[in-house]
Amino acid sequence: MKRSILSMAILSSLMLGACDSTKTDSVTATQKAQDAQSKLEQLSTKPELGVFGVELAARNLEIKPGDDFFMHASGTWYDNFEMPSDKTRYGAFSLLADRSEDRVKQIIDDISKAEDLSFEEQLIANFYNSFMDIDSINAKGLKPIQPVLDQIDDIDSIIDLTSVFGNAWISGVTSPINAGLGFNRLDPNAYQMSVGAGGLGLPDRSYYLTDTERFNDILAAYKENIVNTLSFIGVEDAANKADQIIALETKIAEAQWPREKRRNRDLTLNQISRADLLKDYAGFDWDTYFASSGYAIPDLNITQPEPIKEMIKLVNSQALSVWKDYLRYHTISNNSDMLSDEVYLNNFAFYGTMLNGQKEPRPRWKRAISEMSGTQSLGFAIGKVYVDRYFPESSKEKMASLVENLRKALGERVDNLDWMGSETKVNAKEKLMAFRPKIGYPDEWQSFEGVSIGTDDLIGNVQNLRQFFQSQSVERELLKTDRERWGMAPQRVNAYYNSSFNEIVFPAAILEAPFFDPNADDAVNYGAIGAVIGHEMGHGFDDQGSKSDANGIQRNWWTAEDRAAFDVKTDKLAAQYSEYEPIEGNFVNGRNSLGENIGDVGGLSMAYHAYQLSLNGKEAPIIEGLTGDQRFFLAWAQVWREKRTEQSMLNQLRAGTHAPGRYRAQAPRNHDAWYTAFDVKPGDALYLAPEDRVRIW
């Protein structure tokens, strides 16, 4: 589903709030109701997958590793797996996400049966019940968003329009100019308002600007969706108005930077005072835009200078009537998941089925959990219970040990780099030593004191939470940044690197098989979660993360010669990934996915080095006929096994920052040890001559 949240650099859209207690500060009814199955799992001494931690039956041994390592490692699974009708992509991440959702559902079920609920438990119960009360939601129709629609109807000037744009996040509308509180890239101890361009209803600008039958069909379906959506509020001449909305969004798309340009941190660092903003970006009433937020905003960063100026021109040149229809459509579309079935299913037909190939909606309870689990919703209230039930401290301790092993390995690799000089190596080692790992869950939990959640007003609950987080963010705007804040809740299956704090973060839910299994063979854990740790460390040294130093300050800590040598390698990797063509005529964007590809290739190098160190010079045992190196690389490939609908694949190629899993699994083709482990020879499809293998970290 399309959302109208702010799109900023990593973590920059966080609404930062007060924190309380640690993991075990409070004992509630649901925390006492520990999950028996989870305890059994934690007591098990056997790997969850197979004999040593890899699902050998998933392989297709008829496919040579050197021809297609993805299919060799997971081909039998891929050929036989049937995509669930409510999904567009399925793989290791999906498996763990389903498990996390099931566990959260159990937590909520236990809360609903318990008496004497704590304040946060009551919030969880009320929000969930408000989402699940579909009869009441259907009866209300569009009434929950009528105040926003009325405000749009009342727009009579550009000032009125600007005011609606300024409150877009709270009310759930879409704006061509987005702002959110982030971190000052030149002073990570300070917050700073970041302003960027947005405003599109389709996943990427290329959906509007690519003149092929496929994309023309998508635009035609988009028009139909807009017409159907406007019909809910009785808009006359909806087809013509849909054309005008698409024409407006096409102008927005033409003005926006391509994604590969948007990720260039040199281009997106443009700090400016509030006074100069009014002068240099004239023609837009910034005071009105920011008035509803409450922020002081002494200075800002403009992430896309030219596009913002073009957005200002569009605000002033396009008819108010077109902007009002644009806002009406997006208000209904953005909020459709919380409106009646009629509205939701109309939106799903386009955004779910047409754009992503999803055959039917996810069960309502899963949609409820998804809505509740964000960092600007009740994600940390749920997460507090989640880690008490499902995340053993032993996993945190073993992960911490793995992180340190990867840190040591990368340090040795930096020392031995032949393309980097001693001066840059000193700075690189300083940054490496300053990495801060966060594992499992926050040491300090988000407080929800003051939040009001009812049982019969779903959209009101969402808006109350957004207002709550924004208000707390306003209170902290001029204070020192809170480094204990997490950008993901513990039940999220993912990980991230935050360049401003030079931290790598691993939520609890990803620290399970196939990524991490305390009972698996060491080769498997190094090839899976070890390489993921290396991947996140690698983000600190990718083409953009390498522009920040050990203290998170964006500055050049490289010599010119070393940077040039680095760029040669990264250009080569971008070209390599750009050759992959998942859909005819649609290639992986090697430049846009470069940071992730550097993370994968470099993370594998670090993890393999750490694995070799762990052997202490001994030969790894043969298990099930597989060497340690073979188990290491198979673990990596199975982490990235996935199946996608073609529509989802297209969306990933055009709008995603990662290469599809099939090609992430092929990253070992840049590693000499993989060639030896699987006897890959010239003539094999994935073979790269030694001089063509990209070795960075």
BALO-626915 format. One record per residue (C-alpha): x, y, z. Coordinates in steps of 0.5 Angstrom, whole numbers. Each point is the difference from the previous one (the first is absolute). Layout:
// BALO-626915
X|Y|Z
...
// end
This chain:
// BALO-626915
0|0|0
2|7|-1
2|4|6
0|8|1
6|-1|5
6|5|-1
6|-3|-4
6|2|3
7|-3|1
1|-6|5
-4|2|6
-1|7|-1
-7|0|0
0|-3|7
-5|4|5
5|-1|6
-4|-1|7
2|-1|7
2|-6|2
-1|-5|7
2|-6|3
4|-6|-2
-2|-6|-3
-2|-3|7
-2|6|3
-8|-2|1
-3|-7|0
-7|0|-3
-5|-5|-1
2|-2|-7
7|0|2
-1|-5|5
-4|-4|-5
7|-3|-3
-1|-4|-7
1|-7|2
2|-2|-8
5|6|0
4|-3|7
0|-7|-3
3|3|-7
5|4|5
2|-7|3
1|-3|-6
7|-2|-2
-1|-2|-7
0|5|-6
-6|2|-2
1|-2|-7
3|-7|-2
6|-3|3
5|6|0
-5|6|-1
-1|0|-8
-6|-3|-3
4|-5|-5
-7|-2|-3
-1|7|-3
6|-1|-5
0|-2|-7
6|-4|-1
-1|0|-8
2|7|0
7|1|0
2|6|6
4|3|-5
-6|1|-5
-5|2|5
2|0|7
-7|3|2
-4|-6|-3
6|-5|2
-1|2|7
-8|1|0
-3|-3|-7
-4|-6|3
-3|5|5
-1|5|-6
-3|-5|-5
-5|-3|5
-2|6|5
-7|3|-2
0|8|2
-6|1|5
-5|4|-3
0|5|5
8|1|-2
4|3|-5
7|-2|2
2|-6|5
6|-2|2
4|0|7
-2|7|2
-7|-2|-1
1|-7|4
2|4|6
-5|6|-1
-6|-5|0
3|-3|6
1|7|4
-7|1|-2
-3|-6|3
4|1|6
-3|7|0
-7|-2|-1
1|-5|6
2|6|4
-6|4|-2
-4|-6|2
3|-1|7
-1|7|1
-8|0|-2
-1|-6|5
4|3|6
-3|5|5
3|6|4
4|2|-7
6|5|1
-1|6|-4
4|-2|-6
-4|-7|0
-6|4|0
2|5|-6
2|-7|-4
-7|-3|1
-4|6|-2
4|2|-6
0|-8|-2
-8|0|1
-1|7|-3
3|-3|-7
-3|-7|1
-7|3|1
-2|0|-8
-7|1|1
0|6|3
6|2|-5
-5|-2|-6
-6|4|4
4|7|0
2|0|-7
5|6|-1
-3|4|6
7|-2|3
4|5|-5
-6|5|-1
4|5|4
6|0|-5
-5|0|-6
-4|6|3
7|3|1
2|-1|-7
-7|2|-3
1|7|4
7|1|-4
-1|7|-3
7|2|-1
7|-2|0
1|2|7
-6|-5|2
4|-6|-5
6|1|4
-3|0|6
-3|-7|-2
7|-2|-2
3|2|6
-4|-5|4
0|-6|-5
4|-5|5
-6|1|5
-6|0|-4
3|-5|-5
0|4|-6
5|0|-6
5|6|-1
5|2|-5
4|3|5
2|-4|6
4|1|7
2|-4|6
4|1|6
7|-4|-1
7|1|2
5|5|-2
5|-3|-5
5|5|2
-1|-1|8
-4|-6|2
-1|2|7
-5|5|-3
-7|-1|-4
-1|4|-6
-6|0|-4
0|-3|-7
-4|2|-6
-1|-4|-6
-4|-1|-7
-6|-5|0
-7|-1|-2
0|-6|-5
-6|-5|0
4|-5|-3
7|-3|2
5|4|-4
0|5|-5
2|-5|-5
-7|-2|0
-2|6|-3
5|1|-5
1|-6|-3
-3|-1|-6
-1|-7|-1
-7|-5|0
2|-2|7
0|6|3
-6|3|-4
-4|-5|2
2|2|7
-2|7|-1
-7|-2|-3
-1|-5|6
2|6|5
-5|5|-4
-5|-5|1
1|-1|8
0|8|0
-7|0|-3
-2|-5|4
2|3|7
-2|7|-2
-7|-3|-1
-1|-2|7
0|8|1
-5|1|-6
5|4|-4
-3|2|-7
4|-1|-6
5|-5|4
4|-3|-6
2|7|-3
2|2|7
4|-6|1
4|2|-7
1|6|4
3|-3|6
4|-5|-4
3|6|-4
2|4|6
3|-6|3
4|-1|-7
2|7|1
3|-2|7
3|-6|-2
4|4|-6
2|5|6
3|-5|5
7|-3|0
1|-7|-3
1|-5|6
7|-1|-1
1|8|1
-4|0|6
5|-4|4
6|4|-2
1|3|7
5|5|-3
-6|3|-4
-5|-1|6
3|4|5
-2|7|-1
-1|4|7
-3|6|0
-3|5|6
-7|1|0
1|7|-2
4|-2|-6
-6|-5|-2
-5|6|0
5|3|-5
3|-5|-4
-6|-4|-1
-5|5|-1
-7|0|-2
-2|-5|5
-3|2|7
5|-4|4
-3|3|7
-7|-2|-2
3|-7|-2
3|-1|7
-5|3|4
-4|-6|2
6|-4|2
3|4|6
7|-1|-2
5|6|1
4|-2|-6
6|5|0
3|-3|-5
-1|-6|-6
3|-4|-5
-3|0|-7
1|-7|-3
-2|1|-7
1|8|-1
-2|0|-8
-6|-4|1
-3|4|6
0|6|-4
-3|-4|-5
-6|-2|5
0|7|2
-2|2|-7
-5|-5|-1
-3|2|6
-1|7|-3
-2|-2|-7
-4|-6|1
-8|2|1
-2|-1|7
-6|-4|-3
5|-5|-2
4|0|6
-7|-1|4
-1|-6|-4
7|-3|1
-1|1|7
-7|-3|1
3|-6|-4
6|-1|4
-4|1|7
-5|-6|-2
6|-4|-3
5|1|6
-5|-2|5
-4|-6|-4
3|-5|5
-4|3|6
-6|1|-4
-6|-4|-2
1|-6|-4
-3|3|-7
6|5|1
5|-4|2
-1|-6|-6
-1|6|-5
7|2|2
3|-7|1
-2|-2|-7
5|5|-3
5|1|5
0|-8|2
-2|-3|-6
2|4|-6
6|3|3
3|-6|4
-4|-6|-3
-3|-2|7
-6|-4|-1
-4|1|6
1|5|7
4|-2|6
-5|-3|5
-2|6|4
3|-2|7
7|1|-4
-2|6|-3
-1|3|7
6|-3|3
4|4|-6
-3|6|2
1|0|7
7|-3|0
4|7|-3
4|4|4
-5|6|0
-5|-5|2
0|-5|6
6|-4|-3
4|1|6
-6|-2|5
-1|-6|-4
8|-1|0
1|0|7
-5|-6|1
3|-3|-6
7|-1|2
-2|-2|7
-3|-6|-3
4|-2|-6
7|3|0
5|-4|5
6|4|3
4|-5|-3
-1|2|-7
2|7|2
6|-2|3
2|-5|-6
-2|6|-5
5|5|4
5|-5|-1
-1|-1|-7
0|8|-1
7|0|3
3|-5|-4
-3|3|-6
3|7|3
7|-4|0
0|-3|-6
-2|7|-4
6|3|4
5|-5|-3
-3|1|-7
1|7|1
7|-1|2
1|-4|-6
-3|4|-6
5|1|-5
-5|6|-3
0|4|6
5|5|3
3|0|7
-4|7|1
-7|-3|-2
1|-6|4
1|3|6
-6|4|-1
-4|-7|-2
3|-3|6
-3|5|5
-7|0|-3
0|-8|0
2|1|8
-5|5|1
-6|-5|-3
-5|-1|5
-4|-6|0
-8|0|2
-2|-7|1
-7|-3|1
-4|6|4
1|7|3
3|1|6
-5|6|1
-7|-1|-2
-4|5|-3
-6|3|5
-7|0|-2
-2|5|5
-5|5|-2
-3|-5|-6
-7|-1|-1
-3|-6|-4
-7|-2|0
-4|-6|-3
-4|3|-5
4|6|-4
6|-4|-4
2|6|-4
-1|5|6
5|-5|4
5|0|-6
0|8|0
0|0|8
7|-4|0
3|4|-6
-2|7|4
3|-3|6
6|-2|-3
1|7|-4
-1|3|7
5|-3|3
5|1|-6
-2|7|1
2|0|7
7|-3|-1
1|4|-7
6|5|4
2|-6|4
6|-4|-1
-2|-6|-4
-2|-7|4
5|-5|-2
-4|-5|3
-6|0|-4
-1|-6|-5
-3|1|-8
-3|-7|1
-4|-4|5
3|-6|2
-5|-4|-3
2|2|-7
4|-4|-5
5|4|-2
6|4|2
3|7|-2
6|4|1
0|7|2
5|5|-3
-1|5|5
1|-4|6
5|-5|-3
-4|-5|3
-3|-7|-3
-6|-3|2
-3|-7|1
-7|-1|2
-2|-6|4
-5|-3|-6
6|-1|-5
4|-3|5
-3|-7|-2
2|-6|-5
1|1|-5
4|6|1
2|-2|7
0|-6|4
4|-2|7
0|-7|-2
2|0|-7
7|-1|-3
4|6|1
1|0|-8
-7|1|-1
-1|6|6
6|3|-3
-2|-1|-7
-7|3|2
-1|5|5
8|1|0
-1|2|-7
-6|5|2
4|3|6
6|1|-5
-5|3|-5
-2|5|5
7|2|2
1|0|-8
-5|6|0
5|4|4
5|-1|-6
-5|0|-6
0|5|-5
-4|5|4
1|-3|7
7|1|-1
-1|8|0
-1|0|8
5|-1|5
1|-3|6
-4|5|4
-6|0|-5
2|6|-3
0|1|-8
7|2|-2
5|-3|-5
5|-4|4
3|-3|-6
6|2|-4
-1|2|-7
4|-6|-3
-4|-5|5
-7|2|-2
2|0|-7
2|-7|0
-6|-2|4
-5|3|-5
3|-4|-5
-2|-6|4
-7|2|1
-1|2|-7
2|-7|-2
-5|-3|5
-5|5|-3
1|-2|-7
0|-8|2
-7|1|4
-3|4|-6
1|-6|-5
-5|-4|4
-7|0|-4
-6|-3|4
-5|2|-4
1|1|-8
2|7|-1
1|2|8
6|-1|3
3|1|7
2|7|1
7|-1|3
1|7|1
-6|1|5
1|-7|3
8|1|1
0|1|7
-4|-6|1
5|-4|-4
6|3|3
-3|-3|6
-1|-7|-2
7|-1|-4
3|4|6
-4|-4|5
2|-7|-3
7|2|1
0|2|7
-4|-6|2
4|-5|-4
6|3|3
-3|0|7
-2|-7|-1
7|-2|-2
3|3|7
-5|-4|4
3|-6|-3
7|2|3
4|-4|-5
-4|-6|0
-4|-3|-6
-7|0|1
-4|-7|0
-4|-3|-6
-7|0|2
-5|-4|-5
5|0|-5
1|8|0
6|4|2
0|6|5
1|4|-6
-6|-3|-4
-4|1|6
2|7|1
-2|2|-7
-6|-4|0
-3|3|6
1|7|-3
-4|-2|-6
-6|-3|4
0|6|4
-2|4|-7
-4|-6|-3
-7|4|-2
-6|-1|-5
-3|6|-3
-6|2|-4
2|3|-7
-3|7|2
4|0|7
6|-1|-3
-1|6|-5
-2|4|6
7|-2|3
4|1|-6
-3|7|-1
-1|2|8
4|-4|4
7|1|3
2|-7|0
1|-5|-6
-5|-6|0
2|-6|4
2|-4|-5
6|5|-2
2|1|7
1|-8|1
5|1|-6
4|5|4
5|-6|1
2|0|-7
5|6|2
3|-5|5
6|-4|-1
-2|-5|5
-6|-2|-3
3|-2|-7
4|-5|4
-5|-2|4
-5|-2|-5
5|-1|-6
-2|6|-4
3|0|-7
1|5|-6
-6|-2|-4
-5|0|6
-5|6|-1
2|3|7
7|-1|-1
4|7|0
8|0|-2
4|2|7
1|7|-3
-7|1|-1
-2|-2|7
-2|6|4
4|0|7
-1|6|4
0|-1|8
// end
